[in-house]
Amino acid sequence: MIKKPRDLLWIVPLVLFVTSPFWQPAVANFLKPRGDFGQPQAGDQVVSSQQFQMDTVTITLTSNGKQEWLINAERAKTGKSDRIIEMEVVNARYIGKGKAPTHIVSRQGQYLIDDRHLILIDDVVISKPETKEVLYTDLLHYYDATKMAVSPGEVELQGPSFRLEGGRMDYDLSTDGYDFSNRVKVDL
């Protein structure tokens, strides 16, 4: 005979074990995680986890193993994807073709890594110290594949003996050729 009721305590685990085939599926279903974590479904976009934000950044762009651009920014972060770098307070130097460097500054910039496309925005100033030319614009696109710099908006180019205003500028870095359009005005 059992003298103390606590001696019956061993029966509780035995009852749970014997009755587990009845209640275990319902509890397991209740505790199962909802959704299929870690497994992308059809139509899901995989978002990269390589997001960053940094202060004082230097980016070097090369073509055919030769350094062409040295881009400094006070702050940089990833854009809508990790293949876009957004920059603030940009100070860049184009040092390609073995010529004297061209200095470029702007308030903002973006670099699209896959397209090798540099976009400079807000108060863009391009200075060529060798020829003493300075160009002012609000937007400049540089396409590395074609070595073209395009300013789709108004530009002002000043040199030692001239001043030029235009509505658009295309500049071919490989030939040093300018193409201005949209109401070009020149003061000599």
C-alpha positions in Angstrom: 0.0 0.0 0.0 1.1 3.6 -0.7 1.7 5.5 2.5 2.2 9.0 1.2 0.4 10.7 -1.7 3.6 12.2 -3.1 4.7 8.6 -3.8 2.1 8.7 -6.6 4.0 11.5 -8.4 5.9 9.0 -10.6 2.6 8.1 -12.3 2.3 11.6 -13.9 5.3 11.1 -16.4 4.0 7.6 -17.1 0.5 8.9 -17.9 2.0 11.6 -20.2 4.2 9.0 -22.0 1.4 6.5 -22.5 -1.1 9.2 -23.7 1.4 11.1 -25.9 0.2 9.7 -29.3 -3.2 11.4 -28.6 -2.0 14.9 -27.6 1.5 15.2 -29.2 0.4 16.1 -32.8 -1.9 18.9 -31.6 0.9 20.4 -29.4 3.5 20.0 -32.1 1.3 21.7 -34.7 0.7 24.6 -32.2 4.4 25.1 -31.6 5.5 24.8 -35.2 6.9 28.1 -36.6 4.6 29.8 -39.1 6.0 30.5 -42.5 9.1 28.9 -44.1 11.9 30.9 -42.7 15.1 30.9 -44.7 13.6 29.4 -47.8 12.7 32.0 -50.5 9.4 31.4 -52.2 8.6 32.0 -55.8 8.3 35.7 -56.5 10.1 36.7 -53.3 13.0 39.2 -53.7 16.2 38.4 -51.9 17.3 41.5 -50.0 21.1 41.7 -49.4 22.3 42.2 -45.9 25.4 44.2 -47.1 24.0 47.6 -46.1 26.5 50.1 -44.8 27.0 53.7 -43.8 30.4 55.2 -43.3 32.2 58.5 -42.8 35.2 59.6 -44.8 35.2 57.2 -47.8 37.6 56.9 -50.7 36.6 55.1 -53.8 39.2 54.3 -56.6 38.0 53.5 -60.1 40.3 51.7 -62.5 40.1 50.8 -66.2 42.4 48.2 -67.8 44.4 48.1 -64.6 45.1 51.9 -64.5 43.6 54.2 -61.9 41.3 56.8 -63.5 39.2 58.2 -60.6 39.9 59.0 -57.0 36.6 59.8 -55.3 36.5 61.1 -51.7 33.2 61.6 -49.8 32.5 62.8 -46.3 29.7 60.2 -45.9 28.6 57.2 -47.9 25.9 54.6 -47.6 24.2 52.0 -49.7 21.2 53.1 -51.8 18.1 51.1 -52.7 20.4 48.1 -53.2 23.9 47.2 -52.2 25.0 47.9 -55.7 24.4 51.6 -55.4 26.6 53.9 -53.3 25.2 57.2 -52.2 27.6 59.9 -51.2 27.6 63.3 -49.5 30.1 66.1 -50.0 32.0 64.6 -52.9 35.5 65.6 -53.9 36.8 63.7 -57.0 39.8 63.7 -59.2 40.0 62.3 -62.7 43.6 61.3 -63.4 43.2 59.2 -66.5 45.0 59.5 -69.8 48.3 60.7 -68.2 47.1 64.3 -68.2 46.9 66.8 -65.5 44.1 65.9 -63.0 40.6 67.3 -63.3 39.0 68.2 -59.9 35.3 67.8 -59.4 33.3 68.7 -56.3 29.5 68.3 -55.6 27.2 68.2 -52.6 25.9 64.7 -53.4 26.7 61.8 -55.6 25.8 58.2 -56.5 27.9 55.4 -58.0 26.1 52.6 -59.7 28.5 49.7 -59.4 27.1 47.4 -62.1 26.9 50.1 -64.8 30.1 51.9 -63.7 28.0 55.1 -63.8 28.9 58.0 -61.6 26.3 60.7 -60.9 27.2 64.0 -59.3 24.3 66.2 -58.0 23.9 69.7 -56.6 26.5 72.5 -57.2 28.8 70.5 -59.3 32.1 72.4 -60.1 34.6 70.9 -62.5 38.0 72.6 -62.7 40.9 71.8 -65.1 43.9 73.6 -63.6 46.1 73.0 -66.7 43.8 75.0 -69.0 42.3 77.2 -66.2 38.7 76.2 -67.2 35.9 75.8 -64.7 32.5 74.3 -65.4 29.4 74.8 -63.2 26.3 72.6 -63.4 23.7 71.0 -61.1 23.9 67.4 -62.5 26.7 65.5 -64.1 26.7 61.8 -65.3 29.9 60.0 -66.1 29.6 56.7 -68.1 32.8 54.8 -67.7 32.0 52.4 -70.6 31.9 55.2 -73.1 34.2 57.6 -71.2 31.4 60.3 -71.6 30.5 63.0 -69.1 27.0 64.3 -69.7 25.3 67.3 -68.1 21.6 67.2 -69.2 20.9 70.6 -67.6 22.2 74.1 -67.9 26.0 74.5 -67.8 28.4 77.4 -67.6 32.0 77.1 -68.7 34.5 79.8 -67.9 38.0 80.0 -69.3 40.7 82.7 -69.2 39.4 84.5 -72.3 35.8 83.2 -72.7 32.5 82.4 -70.9 30.0 79.9 -72.4 26.5 79.1 -71.3 24.5 76.2 -72.7 21.5 74.0 -71.9 23.3 70.7 -72.2 26.9 69.4 -72.4 28.4 66.1 -73.7 32.1 65.8 -73.1 34.1 62.9 -74.5 37.1 62.2 -72.1 38.9 60.1 -74.7 39.1 62.9 -77.3 38.6 66.0 -75.1 35.7 67.0 -77.3 32.8 69.1 -76.0 29.4 69.2 -77.5 27.1 72.0 -76.2 23.4 72.4 -77.2 20.1 74.1 -76.3 20.7 77.9 -76.6 24.5 78.2 -76.5 25.7 81.7 -75.6 29.5 82.5 -75.8 31.1 85.7 -74.6 34.7 86.3 -75.7 
